[in-house]
């Protein structure tokens, strides 16, 4: 099509999309106007549709005519309602639209029929049978406890086993253990270079231990590979050289300094004795793995933490030689002492136990023992700080006695009912945090803060800043029994917390003569000598495993000796540890068996035998030589 202009020669035209044409009387925009292919100039003529609905030619001016997207073919536009049809619309376009609509409808119907036919030919799936109903929540603890968590004995990756072998080799080096099961003399020191270590330390750097004289630090995997091929534990150098490491120091509690002090002040034999005293009824690997997991499998950091903890137990808190050895019975004697300081310490210690500020009862859904803390019973300044710390360590150690393999953590429930600012005391909170982060790593399973009031929100912001992120993530807030049921079965939640557990804590005083076994030093020494032989066997088996990491026989031998060590501990336990409330009430029975409902079972047994028997508290130490049978009535 050609467009004639009075002033310009004829030029080819095309559709101007979104063209805006202004006239002296009206402005109209259309996509069906025709325009010259050449650029419009002022004075050119174009066709437009006016408000009168009749086409006319108007003279275009520069700023009045704009448009883009020229198309090669013209398409007339439908007039607006009330307008006359444009002379450029044709019957062909109408016929084409009808043909396209018919074609589209036919294609849609065909496509739909095709999919219907395919679906009908597809084989139908049979309905799956309904799934079995899950076990009741009350049975969850037994089910969950049967699984071994990752990073524990029996569930280690090859890389984790390599780390375990490496740290055992370093422990033997620190303790002066030789291949024949012997140990270093009492006069020797494991580290001669440790005396100069404080000068080499900086706040922003840590030390790399057991580095070679070349000053080149190998990776953990290389170190383990070398130790399992050419080196032996006996070939380890007597002097450990220290070299600065590149990474920063994250020593929150100054454990590196404690590590140096321990190596410089204690003999290898004393360090070894403290380590094995802490093992108690645990698998030795389970204890060491706690420190490896806490330090994200960094062997050197784990060793520093382990030795620092040994120093804290032996020299700081005197956990095994004082707190657990003397226990509640010694505190009762001290309470009646004429020494004011001893009397105050004994009274404050027992006052917290008697009031039930903390007690251990029941297990959560994963089989972990639950320690309930009644925060409202604590009053700031009511007990001396030393007695608060002794009591905290005593509860933690007692809870350790109630752990049943493979469960190795506990749950703490802080009951905040009736909490006020008079109950808030930052000093024991800081000490508790330090205990779990520095000296009892990987012992917390979950922490439930129950029914905390609004005023605790600001306090929690302060406390959270003290916590390691890993520990902080274990803290959960609950407001009712239903929310607590996510962690603890309702049958294990006390009625005081709106649960179904009909049980109340009532302290039972120490029984005279319950710790008489601890006076039998001859039997104690004989049992400890026999235990020492088991320890040496385990050390030799571990050295053999280090040299033969792929030997299944070496692994089985170590596990068998570890089981003997566990059973042996409960034989020697009455000669080392004073009896507690849980021993007197039968919760912690012979052989380390735990039963949180011994009184209920005694009553059921008495009813079945047709007798009425009053509850009797028996001191395990006083009856340990008496043979009993399952059908005896207490």
Secondary structure, DSSP 4 states (H G I P E B T S, - for coil): -EE--SSS--EEEEEETTEEEE-SS-EEEESS-EEESSPP-TT-EEEEE-TTS-EEEEE--GGG-B---EESS--PPPPPTTSPPPTT--HHHHHHHHHHHHHHHHHHHHHHHHHHHHHHHSPPPPPPPPPPPPPPGGGHHHHHHTSPPTTBTTB--HHHHHHHHHHHHHHHHHHT--TTS----TT--S-SGGGGHHHH-BTTB-EETT--TT-PPPPHHHHHHHHTTT--GGGS-SS---EE-SSPP--SS-HHHHHHHHHHHS-HHHHHHHHHHHHTTS-HHHHHHHHHHHTTT-HHHHHHHHHHHHHIIIIIS-IIIIIHHHHHHHHHHHHT-S-HHHHHHHHHHHHHHHHTSEEEEEE-TTS-EEEEEEGGG--TTSS-HHHHHHHHHHHHHHHHHT--TT---EEEEEE-TT--GGG--HHHHHHHHHIIIIISTT-EEEEEEES--TTHHHHHHHHHHHS-HHHHTTEEEE-SHHHHTTTS-GGGSBGGGTSSB-------PPPTTTTGGGG-HHHHHHHHHHHHHHHHHHHHHHHHHHH-TT-HHHHHHHHHHHHHHHHHHHHHGGGTS---HHHHTTSB-GGG-B-TTHHHHHHHHHHHTT---------GGGSTTS---TT---
